[in-house]
Amino acid sequence: MNIDIINYSPMLCRSSYLTERLARCFSDYVVIYIAPDVAPLTHDVIARMVVVAHDSGASLVYGDYYATDGNRTEPRRTINYQIGSVRNDFDFGGVWLVRRMPINLAESDYGALYDLRLQLSARGAVVRIPEFLSTITINDNRSSGEKQFDYVNPNSRAVQKDYEHIFTQHLKRIGACLSGEAAEVDACVDDFAVTASVIIPVRNRERTIADAIQSALMQQTDFRYNVIVIDNHSTDRTTEIVRSMALTEPRIVHLIPEREDLGIGGCWMYGVNNSACGAFAVQLDSDDLYQAPDTLQLIIDKFRSEHCAMVIGSYTLTDINCNTIAPGLIDHSEWTDDNGRNNALRINGLGAPRAFVTQLLRRLPLPNTSYGEDYAVALRMCREYRIGRIFKSLYLCRRWNDNSDANLDHEKVNRNNAYKDFIRSVEITARRKKLE
């Protein structure tokens, strides 16, 4: 079997180089090693990939792999490709087999492989073979908690702008690119007992919950607000701490749901649907802090001035003692009013703190999950409504060993990524229907 092979090179990210390499291929299918340190595929593996590509009509096939650090080797599953699998860091196991077809790559210094994959996905199925095809030597041993901020690292902004342009062209090709002005929202503040509620879902955070609540109570505002703590059946001293604080502070609303199957999104909706909730619902995680006494005022002022459905601020990464850690400020400066809601489909998050018009959130609720729930509702809202951004740091996101996403194993990372790809798939489908 004569199959052209393109070996990995750092130059593959350049459209001029990848175009030239593809032009020298003449077989019906081409093997492309998209990552360094992938052991050469055997002839049997290549033949298997060709058979699957031929029989399924796929434009691209990939599979599972073995990961080794030189001492220990472990099997790693990939996940199925969906229409919403548009992240540039999708794990393909280091190697593709692609159907050769005419492709005009956009001029790019960083995203040529990303462009090729998106164009192939628009012209045929991307098929996962649930078999172990390759072996990769892993050199990046950082935890999942560290890797999750790569896409907002200031050092990668030029790369991300390149990806954004490529992705926007993809949305245009598949009929899912939004344009024009987003709708404004007028919140009916008079229908609520208070203007704003700080929403804090919590389970087993005895070390941090008092600090979080105190940072909310210290806010200086020109409006009335309360702090709604949804205590999700804590088994440590969290309940006792919240109850004690609520005895001396009437602004604290301590709720314990009857249900015991609520995730973070479900706890949020339990608080938002409570009669004590104000006209605006504002995020504060149970191990984080508002950075200054004017955080809440700045958020509500943004709602007032821009009539948005949702406001998203910026945050600073710190350790548990509030010392700044890399990459520091996360301001999502890639967001623009013109293209932010399109690019939101590509990136892994939109920022914090997040705040919502309560009436709208009750109609478009967060899913009852503990991962991606905020991303899901943000994508749904920005499809139709204006999102306000504050690029000043308002919030301290404290990273420590007890963070729920501090160090996930490969299987959990896969589940999380597959879920967010599902969210994107639903949203892309909805946007295509909206634009028909």
Beta strands, then each sheet from edge to edge (+ up, - down):
strand 1: 4-6
strand 2: 29-33
strand 3: 60-68
strand 4: 73-76
strand 5: 95-99
strand 6: 126-137
strand 7: 196-202
strand 8: 225-231
strand 9: 252-255
strand 10: 280-283
strand 11: 289-290
strand 12: 310-318
strand 13: 324-330
strand 14: 354-357
strand 15: 387-398
sheet 1: 1+ 2+ 5- 3+ 4-
sheet 2: 1+ 2+ 5- 3+ 6+
sheet 3: 9+ 8+ 7+ 10+ 14- 12+ 13-
sheet 4: 9+ 8+ 7+ 10+ 14- 12+ 15+ 11-
end
